[in-house]
Amino acid sequence: MTGKISHARIFSLLAAAAFVPVAALAQSAAQPWMDASLSPDARADLVQAQMTEDEELMLVDGYFAVYPTGRLLKPAPEEVRKDLPGSAGYVRGVPRLGIPALRESDASLGVANGRHMRPGDTATALPSTLLTAATFNAELAYADGAMIGKEAHEKGFNVLLAGGIDLARDPRNGRVFEYVGEDPLLAGVIAGEAIRGTQDQHIISTIKHYAVNDQETGRHALSANIADAAARESDLLAFEIAIEHGDPGAVMCAYNRVNGVYSCENDYLLNKVLKGDWSYKGFVLSDWGAVHSTVDSAVNGLDQESANEFDKQDFFGDALKQALADGKVPQARLHDMAHRILRSMFKSGLFEHPVEHTAINEKGDAAVAQRDAEEGIVLLKNKRNLLPLSARTHRIALIGGHADLGVLSGGGSSQVVPIGNKPEHEFLLGGSVLDVPGYGPQMPADRMILDPPAPLTTVRAAARGARVVYDDGSDLAKAVKLARASDVAVVFVEQWMREGADVPDLSLHGGQDALIEAVAAANPHTIVVLETGGPVLMPWLDKVGAVLEAWYPGGRGAEALARILVGAVNPSGRLPITFPQSESQLPRPVIPGIDIHEPPIQWLGTQIPFDVNYTEGTNAGYKWFAVQKLMPLFPFGYGLSYTSFRYGGLRATGGATLTVSFNVRNTGKREGKATAQVYAAPPTADGHGVARLVGWSKVDLKPGEMRHVTLSADPRLLATFDTTAHVWQVAAGDYAVTLGGSSADASATANVHIDASTIKP
Ligand code: BGC
């Protein structure tokens, strides 16, 4: 014993005292970017200082994460193939520096596994995103995002291709179920909160598809034409709000052109608006097959090419290396691309929280899906309080819509293979009673999937004591006979939507309207349950007793429906999208390009370019109906309850900002959730402009209970965007404020003076 303590010993004692493992300290000395106390930018700088050009290039060039791919014949490099997770995308990491690979999964409605890319892997199926928007409940959106993020992490993914937004400029859009409705505030808040929930689970989430990606027909070929100011006040505003709420690590640029320029090489959208005005610090990745150039894409703001096999060439592979060597793309630009990617990886904690391969918490996650479904199903009609079913209902007929198997889900890249999935839940080409031309699955690999359990099972369990009988509805005479012999008849109808094609019209197909008419004629106590992607026409509406819009209600949808039918749950969903009376009320009665682009589904390949002119501009959805003075079938924000509410005591204060306070009272006999909505219309020379949703509050009220609510409006919702001065302008004058239970309900009104102001974008 010399009594001397070596340096190494001091080091380890100090480390122990600070509870830092020696190995970690040694590592952070060698790899200082592993120090999580540093900012994501500082960490990215530190690791980039060690990276070669080839390593930075690896980060910007993505692969399709399924092999062999069948139609995409170019095999990925061996190192990529060994590690493929079986999903949508994969970007190589740099093991020598501890940079993990990006393992990407689609995730709008749960961890997707469409076309069984990971054979046998199932996940919790959430309701459609449009249903989540119908909850008007940001907390549920956050919980959904967190649930998907957690499952994704447990299944080995660290990037989710989630966060879909479009303003439903065409309700026939085959992906409308993946989006969050027609209002920029509602869409922005719901999408942003879901993204925030996902990223809190150490996952990068995208927001997509940027921008003005409002129809599937000819999606690779169309140019979405819209005035700059109108875009800022509508589609772009929804993205802006969502990015503020969720701060997604990545933005996915869209297939379509915007004002003539492809979204993924659009300097205005990517450099000027997103990275400039909004100071966005994350990275832009392309949609699958949305890149058309090397130099233009790189210079105009694309940071990462996804699944390069989908593009005509690997634009961000050797071609980008060459463009750098030729000086056509500045070296600093590659550095910026890699920096943005690494920054998002550090920010979401991808280095500290490597992906796992563990079992998911099926029970807990199912509860999230059920809460969502229970709050997003919308009661559209309830004549003489037919619902909830009374205890005296002894004979219940369930008719049609595969109610003996499950509830419908939407098709495409977001498709989840639900827990409990069996072969009989899947309908392939030609395998469905709904398989009429242009409607059912069109491609051999296209699957229509029903989420179990079956409503037949859940209604039987919920309506104890009643005899519940199912008929598939294919033989009208049989269905009518059953309806006649029953106390109530519940007719389940389906509208299947999927990515890659729009529905040609808003009608229910496969004779379903006739089925409802026939059943309603036989039994006035007919309840229609709509399992639809978005709005449908209801020529039979006057003849039925009740209508529930169940959307695609997900893996716990059948439970939620049963609980609503028997009254264990009081419905509280509100429409996030206007239901028109007919397609002639839409800004474009016929889907642009449908004559040249449908069928078949156009995934890749060349198409004839065409224009979609969004001349309604800012006024998407309910605003279009207001401007045109059209009466919809059901307005935006609408939905009934088993109780009733009164909205009153409205006080609006103006000046620099608009603040409103009001009371909501439950005037009925049951507990229920009201969604109080506040709209404001700006002054114009001859009165007021179009009212816009400026806030809402969802409140749970006991019978007789009253709640006082105060809301402040985001000034951008009162403003117009001035493209010359490049600012939001709030005009001085009297604004008309309305309070009610939907966009068409003016239970209380007020006029309030707002001062002029400008807001920097
Ligand atoms: C879709 C994206 C999706 C991607 C990867 C594309 O076809 O438009 O939403 O994330 O495929 O599956």
Residues whose N, C-alpha, C, O or C-beta is under 5 A from the ligand:
A	BS01	BGC	A88 D106 L161 D287 W288 S413
